[in-house]
Amino acid sequence: MNEKNYSLRTRTITGIAIAICYLLAYMLGSKFATIFTTIIMLGILYELDRAFKNIELRTYIPILMLTVLISSIYSFIPTGIFNLKIDINVLGLIAIFAAFIFDNSERKIYNLGASAIIYLYVIILGSIFFHYNWFNKYIYLVIIALTTGADVSAYLIGSFFGKHKLMPNISPKKTVEGAVAGVLGGVIMGVLALALIEFETNFRVIMVLFIAAIFSEIGDLFASSIKRAVGIKDFSNLLPGHGGLADRFDSILFTAAVFKVFMSVFLV
């Protein structure tokens, strides 16, 4: 078995396992999906912290992880108990600024910058995904279907038919052919997911899926940009054929943000 076929087989097996976890989270309901998402986000935070340590930056990872945990726990508490709505993410941001005050290292401004990037990337965009798990379970399914379709299509077409490099300075293996296939594959899988839940698909919905699929590709490139900046190939080797959690779930964060912006299109 040559290296390309071995890589494809490994990636496929891991992808199937991830898909099963997705489906379990969807079928078991919003609470389980929130727990599942929380674990993933904590893992991504850990991987990003390790990545920035590669260039000798110390992120405020305890605060970031605590913000995710508190936000997750708070989502399970009925609002009527305290009769007030607390924005945990804002409190987390204030805590990051406070940590900067007490940071005595010579590179404290860079530590703050790295922490801010992780905060915006994982916690702000990730909190949007929390919202879908809790209130709109069908959107959770569509996001998973779209990002999976985009990832699989881009990988297959790019591996076997890709000839024109997309952004070689950021991700040498990504091709224009793969990117186009990823967008189309994402839209097709999004439509199929909507058909599965018997949601009417019109032109506006197709356009949102198209934009979301593009941002799925942008999310992947953003993660690649971080890896290139800190000098690593993968965030970890947790997922054979994919890399780390941050390698696999990067596009979901950006895709979820698009659905948040255009949520009114899906409200029925």
Secondary structure, 3 states (H helix, E strand, C coil): CCHHHHHHHHHHHHHHHHHHHHHHHHHHCHHHHHHHHHHHHHHHHHHHHHHHHCCCCCCCHHHHHHHHHHHHHHCCCCCCCCCCCCCHHHHHHHHHHHHHHCCCCCCHHHHHHHHHHHHHHHHHHHHHHHHHHHHCHHHHHHHHHHHHHHHHHHHHHHHHHCCCEEECCCEEEEEHHHHHHHHHHHHHHHHHHHHHCCCCCCHHHHHHHHHHHHHHHHHHHHHHHHHHHHCCCCCCCCECCCECHHHHCHHHHHHHHHHHHCHHHCCC
